[in-house]
Amino acid sequence: MEVLRTAGLVVRYGNKAALAGVDLTVDGPGVVGVLGPNGAGKTTLFDVLQGALAPSEGEAFVFGRPITRSTYPRRRVGVVLQREFVMEGMSVGEYAELFAAIHGVDGGRSRVLDRAALTGRERTPVERLSGGEAQRLFIAAATVHEPELVFLDEPTSQLDPESKLAIGAALRDLGRARTVVMTTHDMREAERVCDRVVFVTEGLVRADGTPEDLVRGVPGARTLEDAFVFHAKTRIGDRGDAL
């Protein structure tokens, strides 16, 4: 099933093109990783696909319909930002209840707490959770209404290795029944978590396929990083910057 599609997508900020003509189709279910360095255009692409930004040129579709702010199917979509906004002093229970109310889900508070494995910690301030615990909460809250499409912006960038593995496993579980689209600059994470990877640099899609096919398609490549360097002509540092 086609979930997302762009055709000739261009976004300009002044004289600079953040997206320079992106053609992309995403079918579901599964986990799709949009992989590239900081400034590659990943977040701008997400802004368009989430209905938050109108393109300068080209078209974008979700579930077969043109993307507009006024008609965006928010009931069918969940979003986890790179840095979720949390009011100072907000407890885990309050956060879960807020998102259950936003999405109109009866019993949603308990559902969020259960999925985040935080039942019994309702009074704990969100700011006192570990990075992995907080990310579990954010993902559970963003999917409490059972969306068909979930966006995540760098979901594990601030996590320790053990938490990265746990969140990666959770994303794989999500992708079994819905379409999960995530940005990342972490090659190992993309190999481990994603069914499909899209290489993006300088506002363009450089290559697109399964991690295995992308590696096999480059002579002498042994890792996804080798394939990325071949197609994108750059490396990505630990902080996500192009090298």
C-alpha positions as CSV (number, residue, x, y, z in Angstrom):
1,M,0.0,0.0,0.0
2,E,1.3,3.4,-0.9
3,V,1.6,5.6,2.2
4,L,3.8,8.5,1.1
5,R,4.9,9.9,-2.2
6,T,6.7,13.0,-3.4
7,A,7.4,14.2,-6.9
8,G,9.9,16.8,-7.8
9,L,9.8,18.2,-4.2
10,V,11.7,21.4,-3.8
11,V,11.9,23.6,-0.7
12,R,13.8,26.9,-0.8
13,Y,14.8,29.2,2.0
14,G,15.9,32.4,0.1
15,N,18.5,31.3,-2.4
16,K,19.2,28.0,-0.7
17,A,17.4,24.8,-1.6
18,A,16.9,22.6,1.4
19,L,15.3,20.0,-0.9
20,A,16.4,20.1,-4.5
21,G,13.9,17.7,-6.3
22,V,13.0,14.7,-4.1
23,D,11.2,11.8,-5.7
24,L,10.2,9.2,-3.1
25,T,7.6,6.6,-2.6
26,V,7.0,4.8,0.7
27,D,4.9,1.7,1.0
28,G,3.9,0.0,4.2
29,P,4.2,-1.5,6.6
30,G,7.8,-1.5,7.7
31,V,10.6,0.8,9.0
32,V,12.1,3.3,6.6
33,G,15.2,5.2,7.6
34,V,16.0,8.5,6.0
35,L,19.8,8.6,6.6
36,G,22.1,11.6,6.1
37,P,24.3,14.2,7.8
38,N,23.1,17.3,9.6
39,G,21.8,19.8,7.1
40,A,21.0,17.1,4.5
41,G,17.3,18.1,4.3
42,K,15.9,15.2,6.4
43,T,14.0,17.5,8.8
44,T,12.7,19.7,6.0
45,L,11.4,16.6,4.2
46,F,9.7,15.5,7.4
47,D,8.1,19.0,7.8
48,V,6.6,18.7,4.3
49,L,5.4,15.1,4.9
50,Q,3.8,16.0,8.2
51,G,1.9,18.9,6.6
52,A,3.8,21.6,8.5
53,L,5.6,23.1,5.5
54,A,4.4,23.8,2.0
55,P,6.9,23.0,-0.8
56,S,8.2,25.6,-3.1
57,E,7.8,23.3,-6.0
58,G,6.6,19.7,-6.6
59,E,3.9,17.6,-4.9
60,A,3.6,15.5,-1.8
61,F,0.9,12.9,-1.0
62,V,-0.1,10.9,2.1
63,F,-2.4,7.9,1.8
64,G,-2.9,8.9,-1.9
65,R,-4.1,12.4,-1.2
66,P,-2.3,15.7,-1.7
67,I,-0.8,17.0,1.6
68,T,-2.3,20.2,2.9
69,R,-2.5,21.6,6.4
70,S,-6.3,21.9,6.4
71,T,-6.9,18.3,5.2
72,Y,-3.9,16.4,6.8
73,P,-5.1,13.1,8.2
74,R,-3.7,13.6,11.7
75,R,-5.9,10.8,13.2
76,R,-3.9,8.4,11.0
77,V,-0.5,9.7,11.9
78,G,1.8,9.8,15.0
79,V,4.8,12.1,15.4
80,V,7.8,11.9,17.9
81,L,10.0,14.9,17.7
82,Q,13.7,14.9,18.3
83,R,13.1,17.0,21.5
84,E,9.6,16.6,22.8
85,F,8.2,19.5,24.7
86,V,7.5,18.8,28.3
87,M,6.2,21.4,30.7
88,E,8.3,21.8,33.8
89,G,7.3,19.5,36.6
90,M,4.9,17.4,34.4
91,S,4.5,13.9,35.7
92,V,4.5,10.7,33.7
93,G,0.8,10.2,34.4
94,E,0.0,13.8,33.3
95,Y,1.9,13.4,30.1
96,A,0.1,10.1,29.3
97,E,-3.3,11.7,30.1
98,L,-2.6,14.7,28.0
99,F,-1.9,12.7,24.9
100,A,-4.8,10.4,25.5
101,A,-7.0,13.5,25.7
102,I,-5.5,15.1,22.6
103,H,-6.2,11.9,20.5
104,G,-9.6,11.3,22.2
105,V,-8.7,7.8,23.4
106,D,-10.8,6.4,26.3
107,G,-8.5,4.5,28.6
108,G,-5.5,5.9,26.8
109,R,-3.6,6.9,29.9
110,S,-3.3,3.3,31.1
111,R,-2.4,2.2,27.5
112,V,0.4,4.7,27.3
113,L,1.8,3.7,30.7
114,D,1.6,0.0,30.0
115,R,3.3,0.3,26.6
116,A,6.0,2.5,28.0
117,A,6.6,0.0,30.9
118,L,6.0,2.9,33.4
119,T,2.9,1.7,35.2
120,G,3.4,2.5,38.9
121,R,5.6,5.6,38.1
122,E,2.7,7.9,37.3
123,R,3.9,10.6,39.8
124,T,7.5,10.6,38.6
125,P,8.4,13.9,36.8
126,V,9.1,13.2,33.1
127,E,12.4,15.1,33.5
128,R,13.7,12.5,36.0
129,L,13.3,9.6,33.6
130,S,16.3,8.1,31.9
131,G,16.7,8.9,28.2
132,G,15.4,5.4,27.3
133,E,12.5,5.6,29.6
134,A,11.5,9.1,28.3
135,Q,11.7,7.9,24.7
136,R,9.5,4.9,25.5
137,L,7.0,7.3,27.0
138,F,7.1,9.7,24.0
139,I,6.6,6.8,21.5
140,A,3.8,5.2,23.5
141,A,2.0,8.6,23.8
142,A,2.4,9.4,20.1
143,T,0.9,6.0,19.1
144,V,-1.9,5.8,21.7
145,H,-4.4,6.3,18.9
146,E,-3.0,3.4,16.8
147,P,-1.8,5.5,13.8
148,E,-1.0,3.8,10.5
149,L,2.0,6.1,9.9
150,V,4.6,7.1,12.5
151,F,7.3,9.7,12.1
152,L,10.4,9.8,14.4
153,D,13.1,12.4,14.2
154,E,16.5,11.0,15.4
155,P,14.8,8.8,18.0
156,T,17.9,7.4,19.6
157,S,20.4,10.2,19.1
158,Q,20.7,11.1,22.8
159,L,20.6,7.5,24.2
160,D,23.2,5.2,25.6
161,P,24.0,1.9,23.6
162,E,21.7,-0.3,25.7
163,S,18.8,2.1,25.4
164,K,19.4,2.4,21.7
165,L,19.0,-1.4,21.3
166,A,15.8,-1.4,23.3
167,I,14.2,1.5,21.4
168,G,15.3,-0.1,18.1
169,A,13.5,-3.3,19.1
170,A,10.4,-1.3,19.9
171,L,10.6,0.4,16.5
172,R,10.9,-2.9,14.8
173,D,7.7,-4.1,16.6
174,L,5.9,-0.9,15.5
175,G,6.9,-1.5,11.9
176,R,5.3,-4.9,11.8
177,A,1.8,-3.4,11.7
178,R,2.3,0.1,10.4
179,T,4.7,2.3,8.5
180,V,7.5,3.9,10.6
181,V,9.6,6.6,9.0
182,M,12.6,7.8,11.0
183,T,15.5,10.1,10.4
184,T,19.0,9.0,11.6
185,H,22.7,9.6,11.0
186,D,23.6,6.3,12.7
187,M,24.7,3.7,10.2
188,R,24.6,0.8,12.6
189,E,21.1,1.7,13.8
190,A,19.9,1.9,10.3
191,E,21.3,-1.5,9.5
192,R,19.8,-3.0,12.6
193,V,16.4,-1.4,12.6
194,C,15.4,-0.4,9.1
195,D,13.7,-2.5,6.4
196,R,14.6,0.2,3.9
197,V,17.1,3.1,3.9
198,V,17.0,6.3,1.9
199,F,20.4,8.1,1.6
200,V,19.9,11.9,1.5
201,T,22.5,14.6,1.1
202,E,22.3,18.2,-0.1
203,G,18.5,18.0,-0.5
204,L,18.7,15.0,-2.9
205,V,18.0,11.3,-2.6
206,R,21.3,9.6,-3.5
207,A,20.2,5.9,-3.2
208,D,17.2,3.9,-1.8
209,G,16.8,0.3,-1.0
210,T,17.1,-2.4,1.7
211,P,20.4,-2.2,3.7
212,E,21.5,-5.5,2.2
213,D,20.8,-4.4,-1.4
214,L,22.5,-1.1,-0.9
215,V,25.7,-2.8,0.3
216,R,25.6,-5.5,-2.4
217,G,25.1,-2.8,-5.0
218,V,28.5,-1.2,-4.4
219,P,31.6,-3.2,-5.4
220,G,33.8,-4.0,-2.4
221,A,31.4,-2.5,0.1
222,R,31.1,-4.4,3.4
223,T,28.9,-2.1,5.4
224,L,26.1,0.4,5.0
225,E,28.7,3.2,5.6
226,D,30.7,2.0,2.6
227,A,27.6,2.2,0.5
228,F,26.7,5.6,1.8
229,V,30.2,7.0,1.1
230,F,30.0,5.7,-2.4
231,H,26.7,7.3,-3.2
232,A,26.9,10.5,-1.1
233,K,30.7,11.2,-1.5
234,T,30.9,12.0,2.2
235,R,31.1,10.4,5.6
236,I,29.1,11.2,8.7
237,G,30.8,11.9,12.0
238,D,29.5,10.8,15.5
239,R,27.6,14.1,15.9
240,G,25.9,13.8,12.6
241,D,28.1,16.3,10.7
242,A,29.3,15.6,7.1
243,L,33.1,15.0,7.1
